[in-house]
Amino acid sequence: MPLQSSSAAQCGLDPTRLTRIDDWMQRYVDQGRFPFAATLIARKGRIAWTGHTGFSDIDARTAYTPDTLARIYSMTKPVTSTAFMMLYEQGLVHLDDPIKEFIPEFADIEVLVSGAKGIDQTEPVATPVSVHHLLTHTSGLTYGFNQDMLSETYTANRLDFGQRAGGLAETVKRLAGVPLLFQPGSRWHYSVATDVVGRIVEVVSGKSLDRFFADNILEPLEMNDTSFVVPSSKLGRLGPCYAFDPNGGMPVFPTGFGEGEVDTFSGGGGLISTGRDYLRFAEMLRRGGSLGDVRLLGPRTVSLMTANHLPGGVDLATLGPSAWCETSFTGVGFGLGFAVNLSPAQSMLSASIGDFSWGGMASTYFWCDPTEEMSVVFLTQLLPSSSWPNRKELRALAYQAIVD
C-alpha cells in the first residue's frame, strides 16, 4: 500500500516555485541553523514533492537520506489521540469520562489555589479531570520546562515522561501525587496530559502502548520504521540530536532511544520515525481516517478531532499558551491533539480554515489541509522548537507553490 508519487505539476504545484523550498532548506543548513532539513509534500492523494539536504551526523559527515530516523517528540501526540479515538469508536471510552475511572490515583488529586506561593497551598478540584481535558491540554497538568509553579517538582520527580522515567504506569501514579496547576477546563496549558491518555489506552485495551500502536496503527499503515525503541540493526540510521546555542554552533543534546535505553512508552513524545512513515499517518488523517484499503477512524470522528474544542470557541492566544513555540496562536484553536486554524488572517499564516497541525521539540512539524488536499511533513533535529521561525516560513513556501 505505498503512497504513489506523481509529478508536482500533475498535483497542481509549480515545480519552479518548489525550488524555493530547496533554497530555503540549504540556507538553514549552510548557516549552521539545522544539521539537516527534509520536507515531504503530498497533494491530491499522491507524493508531489520531496527534498532534503544536510547531515544526520555533522561530525561524521553522514548525509541525511530518506531512511534517516528522527525523534519526532510531540508529533507522537496525534498518534496517541488516534489510538484513544479508535477505542472511543468501539464504545469502550467516552470523552467526558473522569480519568479516575481508569487511574484511581487521580481520585484525590488537588489543585493549587489561585496565587499560591507554594505547592502545599491547594484546594479540591471543582470538576474532575476528564479525558477531554487531557486531549485538549486544559487538565491543569504541565511540563517541567514550562517554568511555572510546578516545574521544579516535575523535573525532580521525572514527570516529563522521558525514555527512562521508570515505566508509564508508575510515572502516571507519581504524577497523580502532585497537585494540578489550575482548575480543569479553565485554561489551556501544554502538558504531559497526552502521556496520561497513553496510559488510559493501555488500561482499556489491555495492551502496552507500544503493542497497541504496532498492532492497530503502525503495522496497518505500513509505518515500518516508527517505534519507541530503535533496534540495534537500525541504530546506524539515527543520528545525534542537536541543541541551539545563542553564541553559535549546535552542540549535541544527549538522548537515548536504543534498545535498553527506554523503559517508558511516552504517548506525549516518545516515537522515532521517518518522513515517509509520518507522511502516511498524516495522509490517513487528511483523508478522513483511511489510507488505501486501511481505515483506522471514521470521517466523522476525524472531524470531531479536528474541530476547535477550546472553551467558548476562543483561540489559543486567549487562553495564554506557553512561549515554547515560534508560531503565533492568534486565530488558532485546538482540537483533540492538534492545533486548528480558525482564521488565516488572524493567525497571519498561509493556511486554510480548518487545517490542523502539530510539531515536535526537535523542530519537526506537520500539517494537513483538507481544503487543498495537502499534507506536509518537515524533519530536522534541533532543540528547542522555538529556535527559528521555520514552521511559518515553510507554510508560506508550500502554499506559494500551489497554482491549481
C-alpha positions in Angstrom: 0.0 0.0 0.0 2.6 2.6 -1.0 1.8 6.2 -1.4 2.1 6.7 -5.1 4.3 9.5 -6.4 3.4 11.9 -9.1 4.9 15.0 -10.8 4.4 18.3 -8.9 2.7 19.8 -11.9 0.1 16.9 -12.0 -0.6 17.7 -8.4 -1.2 21.4 -9.0 2.2 22.6 -7.8 4.6 24.8 -9.8 8.0 22.9 -10.0 9.9 26.2 -10.3 8.3 27.7 -7.3 9.1 24.5 -5.3 12.8 25.1 -5.8 12.4 27.9 -3.3 12.0 25.2 -0.6 15.3 23.7 -1.7 17.0 27.1 -1.4 15.4 27.7 2.0 16.5 24.4 3.4 20.0 24.9 2.1 20.3 28.3 3.7 19.3 26.8 7.1 22.0 24.1 6.8 24.7 26.4 5.3 24.1 29.0 8.1 24.6 26.3 10.8 21.0 26.6 11.9 19.9 23.0 11.3 22.0 19.8 10.9 19.7 18.8 8.1 16.3 19.7 6.6 13.8 17.4 4.9 10.4 18.3 3.5 7.7 16.0 2.0 4.5 17.2 0.4 1.5 15.1 -0.6 -1.2 16.7 -2.7 -4.3 15.3 -4.2 -3.5 11.9 -2.8 0.0 11.5 -4.1 3.5 12.4 -3.1 4.1 15.5 -5.1 7.5 16.7 -3.9 10.3 15.7 -1.5 13.6 17.4 -0.8 16.4 17.2 1.7 19.9 18.5 2.5 22.4 18.3 5.3 23.8 15.8 7.6 22.2 13.4 10.1 25.6 13.4 11.9 27.6 16.5 11.4 30.9 15.3 12.8 30.8 12.0 10.9 29.6 13.8 7.8 26.7 11.3 7.4 24.4 12.7 4.8 20.6 12.7 5.6 18.7 10.1 3.5 15.0 9.3 3.3 15.8 6.3 5.6 17.2 8.5 8.3 15.4 8.1 11.7 14.3 11.2 13.6 13.0 11.9 17.1 9.6 13.3 16.4 8.8 14.0 20.1 5.4 15.7 20.4 4.3 14.6 16.9 3.7 11.4 18.9 0.7 13.1 20.5 -1.6 12.9 17.4 -0.8 9.2 17.2 -1.9 8.7 20.8 -5.0 10.8 20.2 -5.8 8.5 17.3 -5.3 5.4 19.5 -7.8 6.7 22.1 -10.3 7.7 19.4 -10.1 4.1 18.0 -11.3 2.9 21.4 -13.9 5.7 21.5 -15.3 4.4 18.2 -15.7 1.0 19.8 -17.8 2.4 22.7 -15.2 1.5 25.2 -14.4 5.0 26.4 -16.0 8.5 26.3 -14.5 12.0 26.1 -16.3 13.0 29.3 -15.1 10.0 31.3 -13.3 11.1 34.5 -9.8 9.8 34.3 -10.1 8.4 37.9 -12.2 5.6 36.4 -9.1 4.3 34.7 -6.4 5.6 37.1 -7.7 5.5 40.6 -4.8 7.5 42.0 -6.4 10.6 40.4 -9.5 10.4 42.6 -8.0 12.5 45.3 -5.9 15.0 43.3 -5.9 18.6 44.5 -5.4 21.9 42.7 -3.1 24.9 43.6 -5.1 27.8 44.9 -5.0 30.9 42.8 -1.9 32.9 43.6 -0.3 30.0 45.6 3.2 30.7 46.9 4.0 27.0 47.5 2.8 23.6 46.2 1.2 22.9 49.6 -1.4 25.6 49.1 -4.2 23.5 47.4 -7.9 23.1 47.2 -10.2 20.3 45.9 -10.9 20.1 42.2 -14.2 21.8 41.2 -14.6 19.5 38.2 -12.9 16.1 38.0 -10.2 15.8 35.3 -11.8 14.2 32.2 -10.2 12.6 29.1 -11.4 15.6 27.2 -9.4 17.9 29.5 -6.3 15.7 28.7 -6.7 15.7 25.0 -7.3 19.5 24.8 -4.5 20.4 27.3 -6.9 22.0 29.7 -6.4 19.5 32.5 -4.2 21.5 34.9 -1.1 19.3 34.2 2.1 20.9 33.0 5.7 20.2 31.8 8.9 20.7 33.7 10.1 23.1 31.0 7.1 25.4 31.3 8.7 27.5 34.1 5.6 27.6 36.3 5.0 26.9 40.0 5.3 23.1 39.4 8.3 23.0 37.1 10.8 22.0 39.7 8.6 19.3 41.2 8.0 17.8 37.8 11.7 17.8 37.0 12.8 16.4 40.3 10.2 13.6 40.1 10.9 12.7 36.4 7.4 13.6 35.4 8.1 14.7 31.8 7.9 11.0 30.8 11.4 10.7 29.3 12.7 7.5 28.0 14.0 6.4 31.4 11.2 7.8 33.6 10.5 4.5 35.3 7.7 3.0 33.3 4.4 4.5 32.0 2.1 3.2 34.7 4.5 4.1 37.6 5.2 7.6 36.2 1.4 8.3 35.9 1.0 7.2 39.6 3.7 9.6 40.7 2.1 12.3 38.6 -1.2 11.9 40.5 0.6 12.7 43.7 1.3 16.3 42.5 -1.4 19.0 42.5 -2.8 20.4 39.4 -1.6 23.9 38.3 -5.2 25.2 37.8 -8.8 24.0 37.9 -9.5 21.7 35.0 -11.2 23.4 32.0 -10.2 26.9 33.0 -7.1 27.3 30.8 -5.0 25.9 28.0 -1.6 24.8 29.1 0.7 22.5 27.2 1.5 19.4 29.3 2.1 15.7 29.8 -1.6 15.1 29.5 -1.2 13.0 26.4 1.1 10.7 28.3 -1.8 10.0 30.7 -4.0 9.4 27.6 -1.5 6.8 26.6 -1.8 5.1 29.9 -5.6 5.0 29.6 -5.2 3.3 26.2 -3.1 0.7 28.0 -5.7 0.2 30.7 -8.7 0.0 28.4 -7.1 -2.2 25.7 -5.1 -4.5 28.0 -2.0 -3.9 25.8 1.2 -1.9 26.4 1.2 1.3 24.4 3.9 0.2 22.1 2.0 -3.0 21.3 -1.3 -1.2 20.7 0.4 1.3 18.4 2.1 -1.5 16.4 -1.0 -3.7 16.1 -3.6 -1.0 15.4 -1.8 1.9 13.7 1.8 1.4 12.7 1.6 -2.1 11.1 -1.7 -1.4 9.3 -0.3 1.8 7.8 3.0 0.1 7.0 4.9 2.6 9.2 7.7 0.1 9.5 10.3 2.5 10.8 8.2 4.1 13.6 8.7 2.8 17.1 9.5 3.8 20.7 12.8 1.8 20.7 15.3 1.7 17.9 16.6 -1.8 17.4 20.3 -2.3 17.2 20.0 -3.1 13.5 18.7 0.4 12.8 20.8 2.5 15.2 23.1 3.5 12.4 20.2 5.4 10.8 19.7 7.5 13.9 22.0 10.5 14.2 22.5 12.9 17.1 20.0 15.4 18.3 21.4 18.9 18.4 20.8 22.0 20.6 20.5 25.6 19.8 23.4 27.7 21.1 22.8 31.5 21.0 26.5 32.0 20.7 26.6 29.9 17.6 27.1 26.3 16.8 25.0 23.2 17.5 26.2 21.1 20.5 24.9 17.6 20.7 22.0 17.1 23.0 22.3 13.7 24.8 19.3 11.4 24.1 18.9 7.7 24.1 16.3 5.7 22.1 18.1 2.4 21.5 17.5 -1.0 23.0 18.0 -0.9 26.8 17.6 2.9 26.8 13.8 3.1 27.0 11.5 1.9 29.8 8.7 4.4 29.4 6.5 4.5 26.3 5.7 8.2 26.1 2.5 8.9 24.2 3.3 12.5 24.5 6.7 12.4 22.9 8.5 9.1 22.6 8.3 8.0 18.9 11.1 7.7 16.4 10.0 7.9 12.7 10.9 8.8 9.2 9.4 11.4 6.9 7.9 8.8 4.7 6.3 7.0 7.6 4.8 10.1 9.2 3.5 11.3 5.8 1.4 8.1 5.7 0.0 8.9 9.1 -0.7 12.5 8.1 -2.4 11.4 4.9 -4.6 8.9 6.7 -5.9 11.8 8.8 -6.2 14.2 5.9 -8.3 11.7 4.0 -10.7 11.3 6.9 -9.2 8.2 8.7 -8.2 5.9 5.9 -5.2 5.2 3.7 -5.7 2.8 0.8 -7.8 -0.2 2.0 -7.0 0.5 5.6 -9.4 2.5 7.7 -8.4 3.5 11.3 -11.1 6.0 12.0 -14.4 7.2 10.6 -14.6 10.6 8.8 -17.0 12.0 11.4 -14.5 11.0 14.2 -11.7 12.9 12.4 -14.0 15.9 12.0 -14.6 15.8 15.8 -10.9 15.5 16.5 -10.0 18.5 14.3 -12.7 20.9 15.5 -11.9 23.6 17.9 -12.6 22.3 21.4 -11.4 25.3 23.5 -14.0 26.7 25.9 -16.2 29.2 24.3 -14.6 28.6 20.9 -11.8 31.0 21.6 -8.3 30.8 20.2 -5.1 29.6 22.0 -3.8 33.1 22.4 -6.9 34.0 24.5 -6.1 31.1 26.9 -2.5 32.0 27.2 -0.2 29.2 25.9 3.4 29.0 27.0 6.1 30.7 24.9 7.7 27.4 23.8 6.8 27.6 20.1 7.7 30.2 17.4 4.3 30.0 15.8 1.6 32.6 16.7 -1.5 31.2 18.3 -3.8 34.1 17.5 -6.6 32.8 15.3 -5.6 29.2 16.1 -7.8 26.8 18.1 -7.1 23.3 19.5 -8.8 20.0 18.9 -8.2 16.6 20.2 -4.4 16.6 19.7 -3.9 19.2 17.0 -3.8 23.0 16.6 -6.6 24.0 14.2 -6.6 27.1 12.1 -9.7 29.3 12.7 -8.6 32.3 10.7 -5.6 32.5 8.4 -5.9 36.3 8.5 -5.8 36.5 12.3 -3.1 33.8 12.6 -1.1 35.6 9.8 -0.2 32.1 8.4 -0.5 30.6 5.0 -3.3 28.2 5.7 -6.9 27.2 5.1 -9.6 27.4 7.7 -9.7 24.1 9.4 -6.2 22.8 8.6 -4.7 21.0 11.5 -1.1 20.7 12.7 1.4 20.0 15.4 5.2 19.8 15.9 7.9 18.3 17.9 10.5 19.6 20.3 13.3 19.0 17.8 11.8 21.5 15.4 9.8 18.9 13.4 6.4 19.8 12.1 3.4 18.6 10.1 0.1 19.9 8.9 -2.9 18.6 7.0 -5.1 20.8 4.8 -8.3 19.0 3.7 -9.3 22.0 1.6 -6.2 22.0 -0.5 -5.9 18.1 -0.3 -2.4 18.6 1.1 -0.2 17.1 3.8 3.3 18.4 4.6 6.0 16.9 6.9 9.2 18.6 7.9 12.1 16.9 9.8 15.3 18.1 11.4 16.9 17.5 14.8 17.4 20.8 16.7 16.2 21.7 20.2 14.2 23.7 21.1 11.4 24.1 18.5 11.3 27.9 19.1 14.9 28.4 17.9 13.9 29.5 14.4 10.7 30.6 12.5 10.9 27.6 10.2 7.3 26.5 10.6 5.6 29.6 9.3 8.3 30.0 6.6 7.6 26.5 5.3 3.9 27.2 5.2 4.5 30.3 3.0 6.8 28.3 0.7 4.4 25.4 0.4 1.3 27.5 -0.4 3.0 29.8 -2.8 3.7 26.8 -5.0 0.0 25.9 -5.4 -1.2 27.0 -8.8 -4.1 24.7 -9.4 
